[in-house]
């Protein structure tokens, strides 16, 4: 028996009694009729179950999809710099190929000018390597996502390679390895927009306290690693200001 297409009762499969379709247990024998009571619409009719729409998935941001927002990109340049640092350190520590002595700056480079480049990818101290490469990986990725790979490479060359070159030119008997200057250049360049925003009284989202702690760890490396250079780190700070300040002011406009 039905009215308007809706059943007025259902039959209990256990005792055969006719019971209301809106209950979950038979009042005569206590048998379970359904797991839960059906939902009713405004007219007190059993609401039909609607198919749930699938949740749309967010895809990677494409180029020129949203004006003013850069598309998602992978930090290829930063990855290459980190990989080169690991390879150079492995060659220096193991002496593979007999070229480890040609990787660092020990005395004036002279005609062996390439040592200025290879020394920036070579580490003799494990702690120095970990702190510097971790800082380059983190802030290189952030800068590459913000400005692209060319800026990251320029900061590494100016702060890292440039720091080694200036150290070799200033010291009488230079011994220098690593890219602490490059790490500081990336940190300074990344921090400048937030520092300028704070100076104007604005709010920032970056973690400047954590950044200051990492910068201090990198800057104090010459105390723990004799091959690290105060001069190279000073060059890195100057390089970060030189590159980061125009970028920060341009972005604020």
Residue frames as qw, qx, qy, qz and C-alpha x, y, z in Angstrom:
[[0.000, 0.889, 0.457, 0.000, 0.00, 0.00, 0.00],
 [0.459, -0.100, 0.052, 0.882, 1.44, 3.36, -1.01],
 [0.115, 0.911, 0.363, -0.159, 0.48, 7.00, -1.29],
 [0.162, 0.958, -0.195, -0.131, 2.21, 9.40, -3.68],
 [0.696, 0.537, -0.448, 0.164, 4.82, 6.82, -4.48],
 [0.018, -0.523, 0.696, -0.492, 5.99, 6.49, -0.83],
 [0.568, -0.195, -0.800, 0.003, 5.48, 3.22, 1.15],
 [0.492, -0.659, 0.049, -0.567, 3.32, 3.61, 4.30],
 [0.761, -0.492, 0.399, -0.136, 4.87, 0.56, 5.93],
 [0.401, 0.501, -0.762, -0.084, 7.55, -2.07, 5.50],
 [0.937, -0.210, -0.178, -0.215, 7.39, -5.74, 6.39],
 [0.381, -0.675, 0.624, -0.098, 9.75, -7.09, 9.04],
 [0.616, 0.368, -0.674, -0.177, 11.67, -10.00, 7.58],
 [0.071, 0.221, -0.890, 0.392, 11.88, -11.70, 10.98],
 [0.244, 0.255, 0.793, -0.496, 8.27, -11.68, 12.26],
 [0.125, 0.406, 0.750, 0.507, 6.34, -10.50, 9.19],
 [0.052, -0.753, -0.497, 0.429, 4.76, -7.52, 10.94],
 [0.324, 0.711, 0.267, 0.564, 3.96, -4.31, 9.09],
 [0.460, -0.614, -0.217, 0.603, 5.89, -1.42, 10.68],
 [0.163, 0.955, 0.024, -0.247, 6.66, 2.23, 9.90],
 [0.794, 0.450, -0.014, 0.409, 9.34, 2.84, 7.28],
 [0.099, 0.843, -0.227, 0.478, 10.88, 5.57, 9.49],
 [0.686, -0.633, 0.327, -0.149, 12.09, 3.33, 12.35],
 [0.269, 0.619, -0.738, -0.020, 15.31, 1.32, 12.63],
 [0.018, -0.118, 0.968, -0.219, 14.10, -1.60, 14.79],
 [0.465, -0.342, -0.682, -0.448, 10.92, -3.72, 14.71],
 [0.361, -0.427, 0.382, -0.735, 8.77, -2.87, 17.80],
 [0.905, -0.153, -0.068, -0.391, 7.40, -6.43, 17.91],
 [0.976, -0.044, -0.101, 0.188, 10.51, -8.60, 17.72],
 [0.412, -0.823, 0.241, 0.308, 13.37, -6.07, 18.04],
 [0.780, 0.176, 0.372, 0.471, 15.02, -7.06, 14.76],
 [0.180, -0.542, 0.204, 0.795, 17.22, -4.50, 13.04],
 [0.593, 0.679, 0.426, -0.074, 15.47, -3.08, 9.97],
 [0.527, 0.748, -0.030, 0.403, 18.10, -0.55, 8.78],
 [0.612, 0.017, -0.325, 0.721, 21.32, 1.00, 10.05],
 [0.080, -0.243, -0.269, 0.929, 19.87, 4.50, 10.51],
 [0.325, 0.683, 0.566, -0.328, 16.57, 6.29, 10.05],
 [0.469, 0.462, 0.428, 0.619, 16.06, 7.81, 6.59],
 [0.119, -0.251, -0.087, 0.957, 16.37, 11.57, 6.14],
 [0.227, 0.715, 0.660, -0.044, 13.13, 13.44, 5.47],
 [0.240, 0.315, 0.230, 0.889, 12.66, 16.48, 3.27],
 [0.168, -0.047, 0.230, -0.958, 10.42, 19.48, 4.06],
 [0.677, -0.089, -0.274, -0.678, 7.31, 17.51, 3.04],
 [0.637, -0.329, 0.619, -0.322, 8.18, 14.68, 5.44],
 [0.930, 0.339, -0.070, -0.127, 9.10, 12.39, 2.55],
 [0.824, -0.298, 0.295, 0.382, 12.14, 10.18, 2.36],
 [0.177, 0.872, -0.301, -0.343, 14.86, 12.27, 0.74],
 [0.926, 0.348, -0.011, 0.145, 16.70, 10.65, -2.12],
 [0.641, -0.528, 0.253, 0.496, 20.43, 10.32, -1.73],
 [0.456, 0.880, -0.098, -0.095, 22.29, 12.65, -4.04],
 [0.874, 0.183, -0.056, 0.447, 25.54, 11.74, -5.62],
 [0.414, -0.798, 0.052, 0.435, 28.41, 13.63, -4.03],
 [0.533, 0.833, -0.117, 0.088, 30.30, 15.84, -6.39],
 [0.842, -0.030, -0.125, 0.524, 34.00, 15.10, -6.55],
 [0.299, -0.863, 0.015, 0.407, 36.20, 17.72, -4.94],
 [0.612, 0.768, -0.101, 0.161, 38.15, 19.59, -7.63],
 [0.801, -0.295, 0.043, 0.519, 41.90, 19.15, -7.43],
 [0.023, 0.944, -0.154, -0.290, 44.21, 22.16, -7.62],
 [0.855, 0.359, 0.077, 0.365, 46.69, 21.93, -10.45],
 [0.556, -0.285, 0.046, 0.780, 50.07, 23.61, -10.69],
 [0.154, 0.858, 0.132, -0.472, 49.88, 27.31, -11.47],
 [0.705, 0.392, 0.368, 0.463, 50.61, 27.85, -15.15],
 [0.339, -0.137, 0.117, 0.923, 52.50, 30.74, -16.69],
 [0.151, -0.090, -0.213, -0.961, 50.36, 33.89, -17.07],
 [0.283, -0.461, -0.832, -0.120, 47.38, 32.14, -15.42],
 [0.298, -0.861, -0.373, 0.177, 47.07, 34.83, -12.71],
 [0.374, 0.744, -0.088, 0.547, 48.61, 38.23, -13.53],
 [0.193, -0.789, 0.347, -0.468, 51.22, 39.31, -10.99],
 [0.776, -0.415, 0.448, -0.158, 51.76, 35.82, -9.52],
 [0.173, 0.551, -0.781, -0.237, 54.68, 33.69, -10.63],
 [0.896, 0.016, -0.327, -0.298, 53.95, 30.11, -11.70],
 [0.812, -0.476, 0.336, 0.005, 55.20, 27.22, -9.59],
 [0.590, 0.657, -0.467, 0.049, 58.73, 26.27, -10.53],
 [0.934, -0.259, -0.111, 0.219, 61.23, 23.69, -9.39],
 [0.236, -0.912, 0.300, 0.153, 64.50, 24.99, -7.85],
 [0.919, 0.323, -0.023, 0.223, 66.78, 23.54, -10.51],
 [0.340, 0.745, -0.338, 0.464, 69.57, 26.11, -10.07],
 [0.474, -0.642, 0.448, -0.402, 69.63, 25.64, -6.30],
 [0.968, -0.095, 0.219, -0.073, 69.69, 21.87, -6.72],
 [0.776, 0.514, -0.165, 0.326, 72.65, 22.07, -9.09],
 [0.039, 0.763, -0.422, 0.488, 74.58, 24.28, -6.65],
 [0.711, -0.474, 0.414, -0.314, 73.95, 21.88, -3.77],
 [0.982, 0.149, 0.102, 0.060, 74.88, 18.86, -5.87],
 [0.562, 0.666, -0.288, 0.398, 78.10, 20.54, -6.99],
 [0.259, -0.717, 0.468, -0.447, 78.96, 21.29, -3.35],
 [0.886, -0.257, 0.339, -0.183, 78.42, 17.66, -2.37],
 [0.902, 0.379, -0.027, 0.203, 80.50, 16.37, -5.28],
 [0.305, 0.760, -0.367, 0.441, 83.34, 18.80, -4.59],
 [0.507, -0.614, 0.471, -0.380, 83.39, 17.86, -0.91],
 [0.972, -0.037, 0.226, -0.057, 83.39, 14.16, -1.77],
 [0.755, 0.551, -0.167, 0.313, 86.32, 14.59, -4.17],
 [0.042, 0.764, -0.438, 0.472, 88.28, 16.59, -1.61],
 [0.656, -0.495, 0.447, -0.353, 87.65, 14.23, 1.30],
 [0.953, 0.024, 0.301, -0.007, 88.30, 11.01, -0.63],
 [0.214, -0.628, 0.570, 0.485, 91.00, 12.18, -3.02],
 [0.745, 0.359, 0.560, 0.051, 89.31, 10.46, -5.98],
 [0.612, 0.740, 0.176, 0.217, 91.00, 11.03, -9.30],
 [0.663, -0.160, -0.025, 0.730, 94.01, 12.74, -7.71],
 [0.175, 0.574, 0.239, 0.763, 92.51, 16.18, -8.37],
 [0.434, -0.768, -0.455, 0.121, 91.55, 17.10, -4.81],
 [0.495, -0.431, -0.044, 0.753, 94.56, 19.38, -4.42],
 [0.178, 0.158, 0.399, 0.886, 93.49, 21.43, -7.44],
 [0.180, -0.674, -0.665, -0.267, 90.07, 22.23, -6.00],
 [0.396, -0.822, -0.309, 0.267, 90.96, 24.66, -3.21],
 [0.250, 0.872, -0.167, 0.386, 92.77, 27.96, -2.91],
 [0.795, -0.504, 0.001, 0.338, 96.05, 27.33, -1.11],
 [0.419, -0.334, 0.270, 0.800, 98.28, 30.29, -1.73],
 [0.296, 0.550, -0.137, -0.768, 97.87, 32.65, -4.66],
 [0.814, 0.355, 0.442, -0.126, 95.97, 30.91, -7.50],
 [0.202, -0.474, 0.568, 0.642, 98.09, 32.54, -10.23],
 [0.308, 0.203, -0.662, -0.652, 97.46, 30.82, -13.54],
 [0.183, -0.253, -0.950, -0.001, 95.23, 28.25, -11.84],
 [0.254, -0.129, 0.077, -0.955, 92.36, 30.70, -11.75],
 [0.611, -0.252, -0.592, -0.461, 89.72, 27.96, -11.78],
 [0.415, -0.159, -0.766, 0.464, 90.48, 27.24, -8.12],
 [0.168, -0.011, 0.250, -0.953, 88.56, 30.39, -7.24],
 [0.662, -0.066, -0.306, -0.681, 85.43, 28.66, -8.61],
 [0.721, -0.061, -0.689, -0.034, 86.06, 25.12, -7.40],
 [0.226, 0.080, -0.673, 0.700, 86.97, 26.24, -3.87],
 [0.437, -0.112, 0.151, -0.879, 83.44, 27.59, -3.44],
 [0.854, -0.039, -0.287, -0.433, 82.12, 24.03, -3.95],
 [0.689, 0.139, -0.650, 0.289, 84.60, 22.31, -1.62],
 [0.535, -0.708, 0.165, -0.431, 84.36, 21.80, 2.15],
 [0.449, 0.320, -0.772, 0.316, 86.86, 20.28, 4.54],
 [0.141, -0.055, 0.700, -0.698, 84.79, 20.68, 7.71],
 [0.105, -0.382, -0.899, -0.186, 81.58, 18.65, 8.01],
 [0.067, -0.671, -0.546, 0.497, 79.84, 21.22, 10.19],
 [0.013, 0.491, -0.207, -0.846, 80.80, 24.03, 7.84],
 [0.089, -0.029, -0.800, -0.593, 79.50, 22.05, 4.89],
 [0.089, -0.514, -0.852, 0.053, 76.20, 21.21, 6.59],
 [0.033, -0.683, -0.356, 0.637, 75.44, 24.76, 7.76],
 [0.037, 0.434, -0.357, -0.826, 76.44, 26.43, 4.49],
 [0.107, -0.077, -0.843, -0.521, 74.74, 23.96, 2.15],
 [0.052, -0.563, -0.802, 0.192, 71.58, 23.90, 4.26],
 [0.026, 0.665, 0.183, -0.724, 71.38, 27.71, 4.17],
 [0.082, 0.301, -0.569, -0.761, 72.03, 27.77, 0.42],
 [0.053, -0.266, -0.928, -0.254, 69.38, 25.10, -0.14],
 [0.022, -0.651, -0.669, 0.358, 66.71, 26.90, 1.91],
 [0.062, 0.755, 0.092, -0.646, 67.24, 30.50, 0.86],
 [0.049, -0.242, 0.688, 0.682, 68.29, 29.58, -2.66],
 [0.045, 0.414, 0.890, 0.187, 64.96, 27.80, -3.08],
 [0.011, 0.763, 0.484, -0.428, 63.07, 30.79, -1.65],
 [0.008, -0.630, 0.240, 0.739, 64.90, 33.26, -3.87],
 [0.064, -0.051, 0.819, 0.568, 64.52, 31.07, -6.96],
 [0.062, 0.576, 0.815, 0.003, 60.79, 30.76, -6.35],
 [0.012, -0.814, -0.286, 0.505, 60.55, 34.53, -5.93],
 [0.124, 0.814, -0.257, -0.507, 62.90, 35.81, -8.66],
 [0.851, 0.499, -0.137, -0.088, 64.00, 32.85, -10.78],
 [0.927, -0.139, 0.035, 0.346, 67.26, 30.91, -11.19],
 [0.515, 0.619, -0.076, 0.588, 69.37, 33.76, -12.63],
 [0.280, -0.822, 0.194, -0.456, 69.24, 35.71, -9.37],
 [0.881, -0.442, 0.172, 0.002, 70.31, 32.67, -7.34],
 [0.856, 0.217, 0.057, 0.466, 73.27, 31.99, -9.62],
 [0.246, 0.764, -0.099, 0.589, 74.29, 35.67, -9.58],
 [0.516, -0.766, 0.210, -0.321, 74.21, 35.78, -5.77],
 [0.943, -0.234, 0.153, 0.182, 76.25, 32.59, -5.53],
 [0.710, 0.437, 0.008, 0.553, 78.87, 33.88, -7.95],
 [0.033, 0.798, -0.138, 0.585, 79.13, 37.28, -6.27],
 [0.596, -0.683, 0.254, -0.338, 79.01, 36.06, -2.69],
 [0.944, -0.214, 0.238, 0.085, 80.66, 32.65, -2.97],
 [0.790, 0.325, 0.122, 0.505, 83.13, 32.83, -5.83],
 [0.151, 0.834, -0.062, 0.527, 83.64, 36.57, -5.36],
 [0.602, -0.757, 0.192, -0.165, 84.30, 36.04, -1.66],
 [0.910, -0.141, 0.213, 0.328, 86.96, 33.42, -2.41],
 [0.591, 0.575, 0.091, 0.558, 88.58, 35.70, -5.02],
 [0.117, -0.884, 0.124, -0.434, 88.72, 38.70, -2.67],
 [0.785, -0.581, 0.216, 0.015, 90.16, 36.52, 0.11],
 [0.867, 0.112, 0.186, 0.448, 92.86, 35.24, -2.24],
 [0.381, 0.717, 0.033, 0.583, 93.70, 38.81, -3.27],
 [0.326, -0.860, 0.123, -0.372, 93.80, 40.24, 0.26],
 [0.808, -0.528, 0.260, 0.035, 95.61, 37.54, 2.24],
 [0.032, 0.729, -0.654, -0.199, 99.31, 36.89, 1.78],
 [0.094, 0.152, -0.978, -0.112, 98.96, 33.10, 2.02],
 [0.648, -0.049, 0.064, -0.758, 95.25, 32.45, 1.50],
 [0.070, -0.043, -0.997, -0.015, 93.67, 29.13, 2.43],
 [0.470, 0.160, 0.247, -0.833, 89.96, 29.25, 1.73],
 [0.065, -0.166, -0.945, -0.275, 87.20, 26.75, 1.01],
 [0.030, 0.537, 0.794, -0.283, 83.43, 26.74, 0.99],
 [0.016, 0.472, 0.418, 0.776, 80.68, 29.17, 0.13],
 [0.230, -0.546, -0.602, 0.535, 79.77, 30.82, 3.38],
 [0.006, 0.293, -0.092, -0.952, 79.73, 34.12, 1.50],
 [0.268, -0.160, -0.687, -0.656, 77.15, 32.74, -0.94],
 [0.323, -0.491, -0.799, 0.124, 74.95, 31.56, 1.94],
 [0.157, -0.528, -0.348, 0.759, 75.02, 35.01, 3.55],
 [0.078, 0.119, -0.384, -0.912, 74.36, 36.70, 0.20],
 [0.317, -0.334, -0.778, -0.427, 71.19, 34.63, -0.27],
 [0.319, -0.543, -0.677, 0.380, 70.06, 35.19, 3.31],
 [0.106, -0.408, -0.117, 0.899, 70.55, 38.96, 3.13],
 [0.165, -0.004, -0.526, -0.835, 68.84, 39.27, -0.25],
 [0.337, -0.428, -0.809, -0.219, 65.85, 37.25, 0.92],
 [0.321, -0.534, -0.586, 0.518, 65.50, 39.20, 4.19],
 [0.148, -0.056, 0.060, 0.986, 65.60, 42.70, 2.70],
 [0.282, -0.421, -0.516, -0.691, 61.92, 42.90, 1.58],
 [0.565, -0.600, -0.565, 0.043, 60.72, 41.96, 5.07],
 [0.467, -0.331, -0.252, 0.781, 63.15, 44.37, 6.70],
 [0.020, 0.133, 0.232, 0.963, 61.95, 47.21, 4.49],
 [0.425, -0.522, -0.589, -0.446, 58.34, 46.31, 5.24],
 [0.567, -0.549, -0.490, 0.371, 59.01, 46.41, 8.99],
 [0.322, -0.132, -0.055, 0.936, 60.72, 49.77, 8.59],
 [0.200, -0.272, -0.353, -0.873, 57.53, 51.12, 6.98],
 [0.407, -0.086, 0.533, -0.737, 55.46, 49.72, 9.84],
 [0.741, 0.101, -0.389, -0.538, 53.90, 46.88, 7.85],
 [0.806, -0.262, 0.480, -0.227, 53.33, 43.24, 8.73],
 [0.313, 0.511, -0.763, -0.244, 55.43, 40.37, 7.41],
 [0.954, -0.069, -0.043, -0.290, 54.98, 36.62, 7.05],
 [0.696, 0.416, -0.526, 0.259, 58.65, 35.59, 6.98],
 [0.798, -0.563, -0.142, 0.160, 60.50, 34.23, 10.01],
 [0.294, 0.829, -0.310, 0.361, 63.23, 36.82, 10.56],
 [0.555, -0.661, 0.460, -0.208, 64.20, 35.41, 13.96],
 [0.925, -0.011, 0.362, 0.110, 64.93, 32.00, 12.49],
 [0.658, 0.686, -0.009, 0.311, 66.73, 33.65, 9.60],
 [0.080, -0.879, 0.373, -0.285, 68.88, 35.66, 12.02],
 [0.762, -0.444, 0.470, -0.052, 69.83, 32.46, 13.86],
 [0.889, 0.290, 0.261, 0.239, 70.87, 30.75, 10.61],
 [0.396, 0.846, -0.130, 0.333, 72.79, 33.83, 9.49],
 [0.375, -0.797, 0.434, -0.192, 74.63, 33.93, 12.82],
 [0.889, -0.176, 0.415, 0.082, 75.56, 30.24, 12.50],
 [0.762, 0.536, 0.131, 0.339, 76.98, 30.83, 9.02],
 [0.141, 0.915, -0.190, 0.327, 78.76, 34.05, 10.00],
 [0.506, -0.711, 0.463, -0.155, 80.50, 32.42, 12.98],
 [0.985, 0.166, 0.002, 0.048, 81.84, 29.47, 10.98],
 [0.486, 0.670, -0.425, 0.367, 85.39, 30.89, 10.79],
 [0.410, -0.623, 0.521, -0.415, 85.63, 30.28, 14.55],
 [0.852, -0.131, 0.477, -0.172, 85.05, 26.54, 14.04],
 [0.849, 0.360, 0.289, 0.257, 86.46, 26.02, 10.53],
 [0.376, -0.593, 0.243, 0.669, 89.85, 27.63, 9.83],
 [0.349, 0.147, 0.647, 0.662, 89.24, 27.32, 6.08],
 [0.074, 0.839, 0.528, 0.108, 86.21, 29.63, 6.30],
 [0.395, 0.165, 0.015, 0.903, 86.98, 33.29, 5.67],
 [0.038, -0.667, -0.429, 0.608, 85.70, 36.42, 7.41],
 [0.024, 0.389, -0.343, -0.855, 86.56, 38.37, 4.26],
 [0.104, -0.151, -0.847, -0.499, 84.50, 36.05, 2.04],
 [0.108, -0.599, -0.772, 0.182, 81.52, 36.37, 4.38],
 [0.033, -0.612, -0.135, 0.779, 81.81, 40.16, 4.34],
 [0.084, 0.182, -0.600, -0.775, 81.78, 40.05, 0.56],
 [0.101, -0.365, -0.907, -0.187, 78.66, 37.86, 0.73],
 [0.045, -0.671, -0.542, 0.504, 76.81, 40.40, 2.87],
 [0.039, 0.513, -0.201, -0.834, 77.74, 43.21, 0.45],
 [0.082, -0.008, -0.810, -0.581, 76.64, 41.08, -2.52],
 [0.059, -0.521, -0.847, 0.089, 73.30, 40.38, -0.84],
 [0.008, 0.698, 0.275, -0.661, 72.73, 44.09, -0.29],
 [0.001, -0.380, 0.477, 0.793, 73.86, 44.98, -3.81],
 [0.164, -0.129, -0.843, -0.495, 71.48, 42.52, -5.48],
 [0.158, -0.486, -0.844, 0.165, 68.70, 42.30, -2.93],
 [0.011, -0.497, -0.300, 0.814, 68.04, 45.99, -2.34],
 [0.253, 0.209, -0.408, -0.852, 67.04, 46.86, -5.94],
 [0.304, -0.201, -0.885, -0.290, 64.91, 43.70, -6.12],
 [0.160, -0.474, -0.735, 0.458, 63.15, 44.55, -2.87],
 [0.102, 0.452, 0.103, -0.880, 62.41, 48.11, -3.90],
 [0.275, 0.097, -0.633, -0.717, 61.20, 47.00, -7.32],
 [0.267, -0.310, -0.910, -0.061, 58.90, 44.40, -5.78],
 [0.064, -0.480, -0.571, 0.663, 57.45, 46.93, -3.32],
 [0.204, 0.325, -0.170, -0.908, 56.44, 49.19, -6.21]]
